[in-house]
Structures are given as C-alpha cells and as structure tokens.
Amino acid sequence: MKFTVKAITIAIAIVIVFVLYSSLYTLEEGLQAIVVQFGRPVGESVTEAGLHMKMPFIQEVRRFEKRLLVWDGDPNQVPTKGREFIWVDTTARWRISDAKKFLENVASEEGAQSRLNDILDSVVRDQVSSSELVELVRSASWEAPEDEALKEVPKEREEELKREIARGREEITRTILTEAQKIIPQYGIELVDVRIKRLDYVESVREKVYERMISERKRIAAQFRSEGEGRSAEILGTMEKELRRIRSTAYRRVQEVQGKADAEATQIYGRAYNKNPEFYAFLSTLESYKERTNPNSVLILTTDSDFYHYIKTADSGPTQAPPAP
C-alpha cells in the first residue's frame, strides 16, 4: 500500500514537472516570439528576452528574428525612359516589426523574401522605367566638368555632360523606399533601406557603347597624331632654316678666311720674289716640272722653249733667269 502511494506521488510529481516544463519557454536576445494555439496566433508578440509562460500541450511558440535581415534581389533587365536596356541589381534591409501580422501573412522568412521579391522588383522596375539613364548613374550634386576638361570630348557628349540632373540616383532610391514602405507594413515587415548595388548595360547595348568608346578614342588619337605631325613639320622647318643660315654663315666665313689667306700668300710670294727673283723663277720652274709630268699626257715642245732653260744650262755658269712660268 505504501509502495503504491509512493509511486503515485512520484508519478504526480513527474507530471507536474513535465507540465511546468511545457508551460515555460525562453526567448533569446535578438529574437521575438508569438504563441500559437491550434495553428492560430494567441495574444501579442513577445519581444523581451527571458523566461515566459504558455499553456502546456495546446500552445507552441514560433520564434522570429528581431534584428535586421538582408534581401538581395535577382538582377533584372529593365528599360530606362530613353529605352536603353540595363541590368539593375538591388538590395534592401528589413526587419519583422509585427510578429503576429508576419505569421498570419507570410508565415516564415522564406515567404517574406518571396513577397519582397514581388514588391521591390515591381517598384524598382517602375522607377527605372520612368527615369533617364543619366539620372540613375549620377547624383543630384553632379557638377559639369570645367571647359578645359571638355576639349577632347565630342560635341554630342559635351551636351550630355553639361546636362542638369533633375532627380539623381539618391532621390530615385529614396522614392523606391517610400513607395515600397506604403505596401509592406501590412505583412508585419518594416523596410529600413533600399539600395541599387549595380547598374550595367545588357550585352547588345554594351557592345554598342564599347564601339562608341573605341571610335572616340580613335578620333582623339588621330587628332593627337595630326597635331604631332604639324608640330614635327614646324620643328623640321625651323631646323632646316637654321641649318641653311649656319651653312651660309660658315661658307661666308670660309670665303673670308680663304680670301685673306690668298692675299697673305700673294704678299708672301711677292716679297719672296723681290728678294731673289732668279731663285724664285728656278723654284717655280722645278715645281712646274713636277706638276706637269703626267704619264697619260704628251707634251710637245721645241728645244728652244724656255720650259727647259734650266735643264739646258745645268752645266753652264749663272745665266739670266727666264720668265717665270
């Protein structure tokens, strides 16, 4: 009898402990919870971390993140207002603001991600389609470059660079956030921020852009070559002019020096002749023998010619000098 009472007491104690254990639950920091009874939420969401109670067996706890969550959309091909097709890659930050609404409408984070895909993709597509590409790329604080930086830019590109930005990328992003925030709260979600991660041309448009860039670079290169050739011709012309001037000056100087040398030589020859006319005539005759001896030529002279005067009188005494040749 005593054994039966003891066993019943232990069983009751175990049941009580089990019931108490089933009626208590803990909530970690950074999480929030909603109590569900037969699949339907009961009461308000629990956001304070710690130990909490629920009805055992018939109620269960669904836990959700209270911290910021990341949404990354798939890149979409969207036409701009100017009909340029671009890839738009968007990201967002969101949190669960009302766990009860969240559970009733999307049930889980996967469901929330799917709903965000539909809403944000639609809003982003609407805003991109109603905006010019230049507004999506630049900010509202864009300032056109100085005239000095626009010298190498084609006229059609210069107008585009000087164009004023009406909205700008930041304002478009804020508009996307504002429009999405009007829809999302009904799902128990708070959208904190939306950003455009990347904008890129589609392949067909990118090839055309590359071709235009190559064409512009070639035009600028041709302009540089033309300017370089003009400068080269100018330098060569200046060099030729300077070279002709130097040659002319050098030739004139040579002629002056040569003229002075000839005059001085003539004076020396004259003084030498006046000192000893006979010796000068003899020396000049010997030099003429040397200069006029040519194996390929024939010189016909009579024996009475003065050319052989000193040869004929070599063994005789001093004679009167013949006229210098």
C-alpha positions as a Markdown table, in Angstrom:
| # | Residue | x | y | z |
|---|---|---|---|---|
| 1 | Met | 0.0 | 0.0 | 0.0 |
| 2 | Lys | 2.8 | 2.3 | 1.0 |
| 3 | Phe | 4.6 | 1.4 | -2.2 |
| 4 | Thr | 1.6 | 2.3 | -4.3 |
| 5 | Val | 1.1 | 5.7 | -2.6 |
| 6 | Lys | 4.8 | 6.5 | -3.1 |
| 7 | Ala | 4.7 | 5.5 | -6.8 |
| 8 | Ile | 1.6 | 7.6 | -7.4 |
| 9 | Thr | 3.2 | 10.6 | -5.6 |
| 10 | Ile | 6.3 | 10.3 | -7.8 |
| 11 | Ala | 4.2 | 10.0 | -10.9 |
| 12 | Ile | 2.2 | 13.1 | -10.0 |
| 13 | Ala | 5.4 | 15.0 | -9.3 |
| 14 | Ile | 6.8 | 14.0 | -12.7 |
| 15 | Val | 3.6 | 15.1 | -14.4 |
| 16 | Ile | 3.7 | 18.4 | -12.5 |
| 17 | Val | 7.3 | 18.9 | -13.6 |
| 18 | Phe | 6.5 | 18.0 | -17.1 |
| 19 | Val | 3.5 | 20.4 | -17.2 |
| 20 | Leu | 5.6 | 23.2 | -15.7 |
| 21 | Tyr | 8.3 | 22.5 | -18.2 |
| 22 | Ser | 5.8 | 22.5 | -21.1 |
| 23 | Ser | 4.3 | 25.8 | -19.9 |
| 24 | Leu | 7.7 | 27.6 | -19.8 |
| 25 | Tyr | 9.8 | 28.8 | -22.6 |
| 26 | Thr | 12.9 | 31.0 | -23.0 |
| 27 | Leu | 13.4 | 33.8 | -25.6 |
| 28 | Glu | 17.0 | 34.6 | -26.6 |
| 29 | Glu | 18.3 | 38.1 | -27.2 |
| 30 | Gly | 17.7 | 39.3 | -30.7 |
| 31 | Leu | 14.5 | 37.2 | -31.2 |
| 32 | Gln | 10.8 | 37.7 | -30.8 |
| 33 | Ala | 8.1 | 35.1 | -30.4 |
| 34 | Ile | 4.4 | 34.6 | -30.9 |
| 35 | Val | 2.3 | 31.9 | -29.1 |
| 36 | Val | 0.2 | 29.7 | -31.4 |
| 37 | Gln | -2.8 | 27.7 | -30.3 |
| 38 | Phe | -4.1 | 25.1 | -32.8 |
| 39 | Gly | -2.2 | 26.9 | -35.6 |
| 40 | Arg | -3.6 | 30.4 | -34.8 |
| 41 | Pro | -1.7 | 33.2 | -33.0 |
| 42 | Val | -2.8 | 34.0 | -29.5 |
| 43 | Gly | -2.1 | 37.3 | -27.9 |
| 44 | Glu | 0.5 | 39.8 | -28.8 |
| 45 | Ser | 4.1 | 39.1 | -29.8 |
| 46 | Val | 6.7 | 38.7 | -27.1 |
| 47 | Thr | 9.8 | 40.9 | -27.7 |
| 48 | Glu | 11.6 | 40.8 | -24.3 |
| 49 | Ala | 14.3 | 38.2 | -23.8 |
| 50 | Gly | 14.0 | 35.9 | -20.8 |
| 51 | Leu | 11.6 | 33.2 | -19.4 |
| 52 | His | 7.9 | 33.3 | -20.4 |
| 53 | Met | 4.8 | 31.1 | -19.9 |
| 54 | Lys | 2.3 | 29.5 | -22.2 |
| 55 | Met | -0.4 | 26.9 | -21.9 |
| 56 | Pro | 1.1 | 23.4 | -22.0 |
| 57 | Phe | 0.4 | 20.9 | -24.7 |
| 58 | Ile | -2.1 | 23.0 | -26.7 |
| 59 | Gln | 0.2 | 26.0 | -27.4 |
| 60 | Glu | 3.5 | 26.3 | -29.1 |
| 61 | Val | 6.0 | 29.1 | -29.7 |
| 62 | Arg | 7.1 | 30.5 | -33.1 |
| 63 | Arg | 10.3 | 32.4 | -32.9 |
| 64 | Phe | 11.4 | 35.1 | -35.4 |
| 65 | Glu | 14.4 | 37.4 | -35.8 |
| 66 | Lys | 14.2 | 40.9 | -34.3 |
| 67 | Arg | 17.4 | 42.1 | -36.0 |
| 68 | Leu | 17.9 | 43.5 | -39.4 |
| 69 | Leu | 17.6 | 41.0 | -42.3 |
| 70 | Val | 19.1 | 41.2 | -45.8 |
| 71 | Trp | 17.1 | 41.0 | -49.0 |
| 72 | Asp | 19.1 | 40.6 | -52.3 |
| 73 | Gly | 17.0 | 40.6 | -55.4 |
| 74 | Asp | 18.0 | 38.9 | -58.7 |
| 75 | Pro | 19.4 | 41.2 | -61.4 |
| 76 | Asn | 16.6 | 42.3 | -63.7 |
| 77 | Gln | 16.7 | 43.6 | -67.3 |
| 78 | Val | 14.8 | 46.9 | -67.3 |
| 79 | Pro | 14.4 | 49.6 | -70.0 |
| 80 | Thr | 15.0 | 53.2 | -69.0 |
| 81 | Lys | 13.0 | 56.1 | -70.1 |
| 82 | Gly | 15.3 | 56.5 | -73.0 |
| 83 | Arg | 14.8 | 52.8 | -74.0 |
| 84 | Glu | 18.3 | 51.7 | -73.0 |
| 85 | Phe | 18.1 | 48.2 | -71.6 |
| 86 | Ile | 20.2 | 47.8 | -68.4 |
| 87 | Trp | 20.7 | 45.2 | -65.7 |
| 88 | Val | 19.5 | 46.5 | -62.3 |
| 89 | Asp | 20.7 | 44.7 | -59.1 |
| 90 | Thr | 19.0 | 45.9 | -55.9 |
| 91 | Thr | 19.5 | 45.1 | -52.2 |
| 92 | Ala | 17.4 | 46.0 | -49.1 |
| 93 | Arg | 17.5 | 45.8 | -45.3 |
| 94 | Trp | 14.3 | 44.9 | -43.4 |
| 95 | Arg | 13.1 | 43.6 | -40.1 |
| 96 | Ile | 10.0 | 41.9 | -38.6 |
| 97 | Ser | 8.0 | 44.7 | -36.9 |
| 98 | Asp | 4.9 | 42.8 | -36.0 |
| 99 | Ala | 5.3 | 39.0 | -35.5 |
| 100 | Lys | 1.6 | 38.4 | -35.4 |
| 101 | Lys | 0.9 | 40.0 | -38.8 |
| 102 | Phe | 4.1 | 38.4 | -40.1 |
| 103 | Leu | 2.9 | 34.9 | -39.1 |
| 104 | Glu | -0.6 | 35.5 | -40.4 |
| 105 | Asn | 0.5 | 36.8 | -43.8 |
| 106 | Val | 3.9 | 35.3 | -44.8 |
| 107 | Ala | 4.5 | 32.6 | -42.1 |
| 108 | Ser | 8.3 | 32.5 | -42.5 |
| 109 | Glu | 11.3 | 34.4 | -43.7 |
| 110 | Glu | 11.3 | 32.5 | -46.9 |
| 111 | Gly | 7.7 | 33.7 | -47.5 |
| 112 | Ala | 8.8 | 37.2 | -46.7 |
| 113 | Gln | 11.7 | 37.0 | -49.1 |
| 114 | Ser | 9.3 | 35.9 | -51.9 |
| 115 | Arg | 6.9 | 38.7 | -51.1 |
| 116 | Leu | 9.7 | 41.3 | -51.0 |
| 117 | Asn | 10.8 | 40.0 | -54.4 |
| 118 | Asp | 7.4 | 40.8 | -55.9 |
| 119 | Ile | 7.0 | 44.2 | -54.3 |
| 120 | Leu | 10.5 | 45.6 | -54.6 |
| 121 | Asp | 11.1 | 44.3 | -58.1 |
| 122 | Ser | 7.8 | 45.9 | -59.2 |
| 123 | Val | 8.7 | 49.3 | -57.6 |
| 124 | Val | 12.2 | 49.3 | -58.9 |
| 125 | Arg | 11.0 | 48.5 | -62.4 |
| 126 | Asp | 8.5 | 51.4 | -62.3 |
| 127 | Gln | 11.1 | 53.9 | -61.1 |
| 128 | Val | 13.8 | 52.8 | -63.5 |
| 129 | Ser | 11.4 | 52.8 | -66.5 |
| 130 | Ser | 10.4 | 56.4 | -65.6 |
| 131 | Ser | 13.9 | 57.7 | -65.2 |
| 132 | Glu | 16.7 | 58.6 | -67.7 |
| 133 | Leu | 19.9 | 56.5 | -67.5 |
| 134 | Val | 22.0 | 59.6 | -66.7 |
| 135 | Glu | 19.8 | 60.2 | -63.6 |
| 136 | Leu | 20.3 | 56.6 | -62.4 |
| 137 | Val | 24.1 | 56.9 | -62.8 |
| 138 | Arg | 24.7 | 60.4 | -61.4 |
| 139 | Ser | 23.8 | 62.1 | -58.2 |
| 140 | Ala | 21.8 | 65.3 | -57.9 |
| 141 | Ser | 25.0 | 67.1 | -56.7 |
| 142 | Trp | 26.7 | 66.3 | -60.1 |
| 143 | Glu | 28.7 | 69.3 | -61.4 |
| 144 | Ala | 29.7 | 69.6 | -65.1 |
| 145 | Pro | 33.5 | 69.5 | -65.6 |
| 146 | Glu | 35.4 | 72.6 | -66.5 |
| 147 | Asp | 35.8 | 73.7 | -70.1 |
| 148 | Glu | 39.5 | 72.7 | -70.0 |
| 149 | Ala | 38.4 | 69.1 | -69.3 |
| 150 | Leu | 35.9 | 69.1 | -72.2 |
| 151 | Lys | 38.4 | 69.9 | -75.0 |
| 152 | Glu | 38.7 | 66.2 | -76.0 |
| 153 | Val | 35.0 | 65.5 | -75.7 |
| 154 | Pro | 32.8 | 65.4 | -78.8 |
| 155 | Lys | 30.0 | 68.0 | -79.0 |
| 156 | Glu | 27.2 | 65.5 | -78.5 |
| 157 | Arg | 28.9 | 64.1 | -75.4 |
| 158 | Glu | 29.6 | 67.6 | -74.2 |
| 159 | Glu | 25.9 | 68.4 | -74.1 |
| 160 | Glu | 25.2 | 65.3 | -72.2 |
| 161 | Leu | 27.9 | 66.0 | -69.6 |
| 162 | Lys | 26.6 | 69.6 | -69.1 |
| 163 | Arg | 23.0 | 68.4 | -68.7 |
| 164 | Glu | 21.5 | 69.2 | -65.3 |
| 165 | Ile | 20.3 | 66.3 | -63.2 |
| 166 | Ala | 16.7 | 66.6 | -62.1 |
| 167 | Arg | 16.5 | 63.7 | -59.6 |
| 168 | Gly | 19.7 | 61.8 | -59.3 |
| 169 | Arg | 20.3 | 58.3 | -58.0 |
| 170 | Glu | 19.8 | 59.1 | -54.3 |
| 171 | Glu | 16.4 | 60.6 | -54.9 |
| 172 | Ile | 15.3 | 57.7 | -57.1 |
| 173 | Thr | 16.5 | 55.3 | -54.4 |
| 174 | Arg | 14.5 | 57.2 | -51.7 |
| 175 | Thr | 11.4 | 57.1 | -53.9 |
| 176 | Ile | 11.7 | 53.3 | -54.3 |
| 177 | Leu | 12.0 | 53.0 | -50.5 |
| 178 | Thr | 9.0 | 55.3 | -49.9 |
| 179 | Glu | 6.8 | 53.5 | -52.4 |
| 180 | Ala | 7.7 | 50.1 | -51.1 |
| 181 | Gln | 7.1 | 51.2 | -47.5 |
| 182 | Lys | 3.4 | 52.0 | -48.3 |
| 183 | Ile | 2.8 | 48.4 | -49.2 |
| 184 | Ile | 5.0 | 46.3 | -46.9 |
| 185 | Pro | 3.7 | 47.2 | -43.4 |
| 186 | Gln | 0.5 | 45.1 | -43.9 |
| 187 | Tyr | 2.8 | 42.0 | -43.8 |
| 188 | Gly | 4.3 | 42.9 | -40.4 |
| 189 | Ile | 7.5 | 44.0 | -42.1 |
| 190 | Glu | 9.4 | 47.2 | -41.7 |
| 191 | Leu | 11.6 | 48.2 | -44.7 |
| 192 | Val | 14.6 | 50.1 | -43.5 |
| 193 | Asp | 16.7 | 50.8 | -46.6 |
| 194 | Val | 16.9 | 50.1 | -50.3 |
| 195 | Arg | 20.0 | 50.5 | -52.5 |
| 196 | Ile | 20.9 | 49.9 | -56.1 |
| 197 | Lys | 24.0 | 47.8 | -56.0 |
| 198 | Arg | 24.9 | 47.7 | -59.6 |
| 199 | Leu | 23.8 | 49.1 | -63.0 |
| 200 | Asp | 25.1 | 47.6 | -66.2 |
| 201 | Tyr | 24.3 | 47.6 | -69.9 |
| 202 | Val | 22.9 | 44.4 | -71.4 |
| 203 | Glu | 25.2 | 42.7 | -73.8 |
| 204 | Ser | 23.9 | 44.1 | -77.0 |
| 205 | Val | 23.9 | 47.7 | -75.7 |
| 206 | Arg | 27.3 | 47.2 | -74.1 |
| 207 | Glu | 28.9 | 46.3 | -77.4 |
| 208 | Lys | 27.5 | 49.5 | -79.0 |
| 209 | Val | 28.9 | 51.5 | -76.1 |
| 210 | Tyr | 32.3 | 49.9 | -76.5 |
| 211 | Glu | 32.2 | 50.6 | -80.2 |
| 212 | Arg | 31.4 | 54.3 | -79.5 |
| 213 | Met | 34.2 | 54.5 | -76.9 |
| 214 | Ile | 36.7 | 52.9 | -79.4 |
| 215 | Ser | 35.5 | 55.4 | -82.1 |
| 216 | Glu | 36.0 | 58.3 | -79.7 |
| 217 | Arg | 39.4 | 57.1 | -78.7 |
| 218 | Lys | 40.5 | 56.7 | -82.3 |
| 219 | Arg | 39.3 | 60.2 | -83.1 |
| 220 | Ile | 41.2 | 61.7 | -80.3 |
| 221 | Ala | 44.3 | 59.6 | -81.3 |
| 222 | Ala | 44.0 | 60.9 | -84.9 |
| 223 | Gln | 43.8 | 64.4 | -83.6 |
| 224 | Phe | 46.9 | 63.9 | -81.4 |
| 225 | Arg | 48.7 | 62.4 | -84.4 |
| 226 | Ser | 47.7 | 65.4 | -86.6 |
| 227 | Glu | 48.8 | 67.9 | -84.0 |
| 228 | Gly | 52.1 | 65.9 | -83.6 |
| 229 | Glu | 52.8 | 65.8 | -87.3 |
| 230 | Gly | 52.1 | 69.6 | -87.6 |
| 231 | Arg | 54.4 | 70.3 | -84.7 |
| 232 | Ser | 57.0 | 67.9 | -86.2 |
| 233 | Ala | 56.8 | 69.8 | -89.6 |
| 234 | Glu | 57.2 | 73.1 | -87.8 |
| 235 | Ile | 60.2 | 71.9 | -85.9 |
| 236 | Leu | 61.8 | 70.4 | -89.1 |
| 237 | Gly | 61.2 | 73.7 | -91.0 |
| 238 | Thr | 62.8 | 75.7 | -88.2 |
| 239 | Met | 65.7 | 73.3 | -88.2 |
| 240 | Glu | 66.2 | 73.5 | -91.9 |
| 241 | Lys | 66.1 | 77.3 | -91.8 |
| 242 | Glu | 68.6 | 77.4 | -89.0 |
| 243 | Leu | 70.8 | 74.9 | -90.8 |
| 244 | Arg | 70.8 | 76.9 | -94.0 |
| 245 | Arg | 71.7 | 80.0 | -92.0 |
| 246 | Ile | 74.6 | 78.2 | -90.3 |
| 247 | Arg | 75.8 | 76.9 | -93.6 |
| 248 | Ser | 75.6 | 80.3 | -95.3 |
| 249 | Thr | 77.4 | 81.9 | -92.4 |
| 250 | Ala | 80.1 | 79.2 | -92.4 |
| 251 | Tyr | 80.5 | 79.5 | -96.2 |
| 252 | Arg | 80.9 | 83.2 | -96.0 |
| 253 | Arg | 83.4 | 82.8 | -93.2 |
| 254 | Val | 85.3 | 80.2 | -95.2 |
| 255 | Gln | 85.4 | 82.6 | -98.2 |
| 256 | Glu | 86.6 | 85.4 | -96.0 |
| 257 | Val | 89.3 | 83.3 | -94.4 |
| 258 | Gln | 90.3 | 81.8 | -97.8 |
| 259 | Gly | 90.4 | 85.3 | -99.3 |
| 260 | Lys | 92.6 | 86.6 | -96.5 |
| 261 | Ala | 94.9 | 83.6 | -96.8 |
| 262 | Asp | 95.2 | 84.0 | -100.6 |
| 263 | Ala | 96.0 | 87.7 | -100.1 |
| 264 | Glu | 98.6 | 86.9 | -97.5 |
| 265 | Ala | 100.1 | 84.1 | -99.6 |
| 266 | Thr | 100.3 | 86.5 | -102.6 |
| 267 | Gln | 102.1 | 89.1 | -100.4 |
| 268 | Ile | 104.5 | 86.4 | -99.2 |
| 269 | Tyr | 105.1 | 85.2 | -102.7 |
| 270 | Gly | 105.7 | 88.8 | -103.8 |
| 271 | Arg | 108.2 | 89.5 | -101.0 |
| 272 | Ala | 110.0 | 86.3 | -101.7 |
| 273 | Tyr | 110.2 | 87.1 | -105.5 |
| 274 | Asn | 111.5 | 90.6 | -104.8 |
| 275 | Lys | 114.3 | 89.2 | -102.6 |
| 276 | Asn | 115.7 | 86.8 | -105.2 |
| 277 | Pro | 113.9 | 86.8 | -108.5 |
| 278 | Glu | 116.2 | 84.2 | -110.1 |
| 279 | Phe | 115.8 | 81.7 | -107.3 |
| 280 | Tyr | 112.1 | 82.2 | -107.3 |
| 281 | Ala | 112.0 | 81.5 | -111.1 |
| 282 | Phe | 114.1 | 78.4 | -110.6 |
| 283 | Leu | 111.9 | 77.1 | -107.9 |
| 284 | Ser | 108.7 | 77.8 | -109.8 |
| 285 | Thr | 110.2 | 76.0 | -112.8 |
| 286 | Leu | 111.0 | 72.9 | -110.8 |
| 287 | Glu | 107.5 | 72.9 | -109.3 |
| 288 | Ser | 106.1 | 73.1 | -112.8 |
| 289 | Tyr | 108.2 | 70.1 | -113.9 |
| 290 | Lys | 106.7 | 68.1 | -111.1 |
| 291 | Glu | 103.1 | 69.2 | -111.6 |
| 292 | Arg | 103.2 | 68.9 | -115.5 |
| 293 | Thr | 104.7 | 65.4 | -115.5 |
| 294 | Asn | 101.8 | 63.2 | -116.3 |
| 295 | Pro | 102.3 | 59.6 | -117.7 |
| 296 | Asn | 99.0 | 59.8 | -119.5 |
| 297 | Ser | 99.7 | 63.0 | -121.4 |
| 298 | Val | 102.1 | 64.0 | -124.2 |
| 299 | Leu | 103.8 | 67.5 | -124.2 |
| 300 | Ile | 105.4 | 68.6 | -127.4 |
| 301 | Leu | 107.9 | 71.4 | -127.1 |
| 302 | Thr | 110.8 | 72.7 | -129.2 |
| 303 | Thr | 114.3 | 72.6 | -127.8 |
| 304 | Asp | 114.3 | 76.4 | -127.8 |
| 305 | Ser | 111.4 | 76.5 | -125.4 |
| 306 | Asp | 112.1 | 78.4 | -122.1 |
| 307 | Phe | 110.5 | 75.4 | -120.3 |
| 308 | Tyr | 113.8 | 73.5 | -120.5 |
| 309 | His | 116.0 | 76.6 | -119.9 |
| 310 | Tyr | 117.5 | 75.3 | -116.6 |
| 311 | Ile | 118.0 | 71.8 | -117.9 |
| 312 | Lys | 120.0 | 73.0 | -120.9 |
| 313 | Thr | 122.1 | 75.3 | -118.8 |
| 314 | Ala | 122.6 | 72.9 | -115.9 |
| 315 | Asp | 126.4 | 72.6 | -116.6 |
| 316 | Ser | 126.9 | 76.2 | -117.5 |
| 317 | Gly | 127.5 | 79.1 | -115.3 |
| 318 | Pro | 124.9 | 81.5 | -113.9 |
| 319 | Thr | 122.6 | 82.6 | -116.6 |
| 320 | Gln | 119.8 | 85.1 | -116.7 |
| 321 | Ala | 116.6 | 83.6 | -115.4 |
| 322 | Pro | 113.8 | 83.0 | -117.9 |
| 323 | Pro | 110.5 | 84.5 | -117.2 |
| 324 | Ala | 108.6 | 82.6 | -114.5 |
| 325 | Pro | 106.2 | 80.1 | -115.9 |
